[in-house]
Amino acid sequence: MGTDLAHAIPLAMIAGLGHLTMGNVDYALLLSLLVGSIPGVLIGALISTRAPLALIRYAIAIVLGAVAVKMLML
């Protein structure tokens, strides 16, 4: 997990700065993504440390299954 983040964070920052310099940033969309993702990460981190591991595994499986079904419906 740590090595993934070590690669993903600088890569996302470089890509974001590239889009910023080209003027391709939708600030309203960026703000709505931040408003939703920051509390989601904090709540998810709290729940994941307190919930049973089996419950977390089932929740992840359900979310991935729902995403797969949604992608197949397109």
Secondary structure as a PSIPRED ss2 file (coil, helix, strand):
# PSIPRED VFORMAT (PSIPRED V4.0)

   1 M C   1.000  0.000  0.000
   2 G H   0.000  1.000  0.000
   3 T H   0.000  1.000  0.000
   4 D H   0.000  1.000  0.000
   5 L H   0.000  1.000  0.000
   6 A H   0.000  1.000  0.000
   7 H H   0.000  1.000  0.000
   8 A H   0.000  1.000  0.000
   9 I H   0.000  1.000  0.000
  10 P H   0.000  1.000  0.000
  11 L H   0.000  1.000  0.000
  12 A H   0.000  1.000  0.000
  13 M H   0.000  1.000  0.000
  14 I H   0.000  1.000  0.000
  15 A H   0.000  1.000  0.000
  16 G H   0.000  1.000  0.000
  17 L H   0.000  1.000  0.000
  18 G H   0.000  1.000  0.000
  19 H H   0.000  1.000  0.000
  20 L H   0.000  1.000  0.000
  21 T H   0.000  1.000  0.000
  22 M H   0.000  1.000  0.000
  23 G C   1.000  0.000  0.000
  24 N C   1.000  0.000  0.000
  25 V C   1.000  0.000  0.000
  26 D C   1.000  0.000  0.000
  27 Y H   0.000  1.000  0.000
  28 A H   0.000  1.000  0.000
  29 L H   0.000  1.000  0.000
  30 L H   0.000  1.000  0.000
  31 L H   0.000  1.000  0.000
  32 S H   0.000  1.000  0.000
  33 L H   0.000  1.000  0.000
  34 L H   0.000  1.000  0.000
  35 V H   0.000  1.000  0.000
  36 G H   0.000  1.000  0.000
  37 S H   0.000  1.000  0.000
  38 I H   0.000  1.000  0.000
  39 P H   0.000  1.000  0.000
  40 G H   0.000  1.000  0.000
  41 V H   0.000  1.000  0.000
  42 L H   0.000  1.000  0.000
  43 I H   0.000  1.000  0.000
  44 G H   0.000  1.000  0.000
  45 A H   0.000  1.000  0.000
  46 L H   0.000  1.000  0.000
  47 I H   0.000  1.000  0.000
  48 S H   0.000  1.000  0.000
  49 T H   0.000  1.000  0.000
  50 R H   0.000  1.000  0.000
  51 A C   1.000  0.000  0.000
  52 P C   1.000  0.000  0.000
  53 L H   0.000  1.000  0.000
  54 A H   0.000  1.000  0.000
  55 L H   0.000  1.000  0.000
  56 I H   0.000  1.000  0.000
  57 R H   0.000  1.000  0.000
  58 Y H   0.000  1.000  0.000
  59 A H   0.000  1.000  0.000
  60 I H   0.000  1.000  0.000
  61 A H   0.000  1.000  0.000
  62 I H   0.000  1.000  0.000
  63 V H   0.000  1.000  0.000
  64 L H   0.000  1.000  0.000
  65 G H   0.000  1.000  0.000
  66 A H   0.000  1.000  0.000
  67 V H   0.000  1.000  0.000
  68 A H   0.000  1.000  0.000
  69 V H   0.000  1.000  0.000
  70 K H   0.000  1.000  0.000
  71 M H   0.000  1.000  0.000
  72 L H   0.000  1.000  0.000
  73 M H   0.000  1.000  0.000
  74 L C   1.000  0.000  0.000
